[in-house]
Structure formats: C-alpha cells, structure tokens
Amino acid sequence: MASQARKTLATQVDSEILAAVHDLAQSEGRELQSLVDEALADLIEKRHRARPRPDVMAAYQSSHARFSSLYKKLAE
C-alpha cells in the first residue's frame, strides 16, 4: 500500500497478543505501527479472497442451471 494520510485508531488488544506483537516488532527491527498496518492489510486481502468474484459466480450459476442433472449423476 502506498503511504497515505494517517488516522488515529484507539482500540483494546488482548495483553498476550500485544506483548507478542511488540516482541515481533523488536525482533524484526520494525515499528509496531508497521506490523499493525501489515496485519490489517492482510485481513482485508484475506476477506476479499474469501468471496468468489461476481463473474465466477455468474458462470457457476449458469453452468448449474444448464447441467444440474449431469452434476447429480456425476455425484452418484
């Protein structure tokens, strides 16, 4: 992600998770903020990949409508 204007985020984190993230940041020589940015970006990407693309779903639905009896036979 390109560097953009930053906003403040105030939240609470489990103390063990926060300690582990602090340790990780220190061992990697990074700022805590960079790990938070990375974690949030990874979460967003993960959630986007979890949903099929609309064109893929449309193709699936079209195929299912056309070949549902064949799919049932293949499943048997």
C-alpha positions as CSV (number, residue, x, y, z in Angstrom):
1,M,0.0,0.0,0.0
2,A,1.2,3.5,-0.8
3,S,1.9,5.8,2.1
4,Q,-1.2,7.9,2.7
5,A,-2.6,10.3,5.3
6,R,-2.7,8.5,8.7
7,K,-5.6,8.4,11.1
8,T,-5.5,7.6,14.8
9,L,-7.1,4.3,15.9
10,A,-7.8,3.7,19.6
11,T,-8.7,0.1,20.5
12,Q,-8.0,-2.5,23.1
13,V,-6.0,-5.7,22.4
14,D,-5.5,-8.8,24.4
15,S,-2.4,-8.3,26.5
16,E,-0.7,-11.5,25.4
17,I,-1.3,-10.7,21.7
18,L,0.0,-7.2,22.2
19,A,3.1,-8.5,24.0
20,A,3.8,-11.0,21.2
21,V,3.4,-8.2,18.6
22,H,5.8,-6.0,20.5
23,D,8.3,-8.8,20.7
24,L,7.9,-9.5,16.9
25,A,8.4,-5.9,16.1
26,Q,11.5,-5.7,18.2
27,S,13.0,-8.9,16.8
28,E,12.3,-7.7,13.2
29,G,13.6,-4.1,13.9
30,R,10.3,-2.7,12.9
31,E,7.8,-0.2,14.4
32,L,4.7,-1.6,16.0
33,Q,2.7,0.6,13.6
34,S,4.1,-1.2,10.5
35,L,3.0,-4.6,11.9
36,V,-0.5,-3.2,12.6
37,D,-0.7,-1.8,9.0
38,E,0.5,-5.2,7.6
39,A,-1.9,-7.2,9.7
40,L,-4.9,-5.0,8.7
41,A,-3.9,-5.1,5.1
42,D,-3.6,-8.9,5.3
43,L,-7.0,-9.2,6.9
44,I,-8.6,-7.1,4.1
45,E,-7.0,-9.2,1.4
46,K,-8.0,-12.4,3.1
47,R,-11.6,-11.3,3.3
48,H,-11.6,-10.3,-0.4
49,R,-10.2,-13.6,-1.5
50,A,-12.8,-15.5,0.6
51,R,-15.6,-14.2,-1.7
52,P,-15.9,-15.5,-5.2
53,R,-15.8,-12.9,-7.9
54,P,-19.2,-12.0,-9.3
55,D,-18.3,-13.2,-12.8
56,V,-17.2,-16.5,-11.4
57,M,-20.4,-16.9,-9.5
58,A,-22.5,-16.0,-12.6
59,A,-20.6,-18.6,-14.7
60,Y,-21.2,-21.2,-11.9
61,Q,-24.9,-20.4,-11.7
62,S,-25.3,-20.6,-15.4
63,S,-23.5,-23.9,-15.6
64,H,-25.5,-25.3,-12.7
65,A,-28.8,-24.3,-14.3
66,R,-27.7,-25.9,-17.6
67,F,-26.1,-29.1,-16.4
68,S,-27.6,-29.7,-12.9
69,S,-28.9,-33.2,-14.0
70,L,-25.5,-34.1,-15.2
71,Y,-23.9,-32.9,-11.9
72,K,-26.3,-35.0,-10.0
73,K,-25.4,-38.1,-12.0
74,L,-21.7,-37.5,-11.6
75,A,-22.2,-37.2,-7.8
76,E,-23.8,-40.6,-7.6
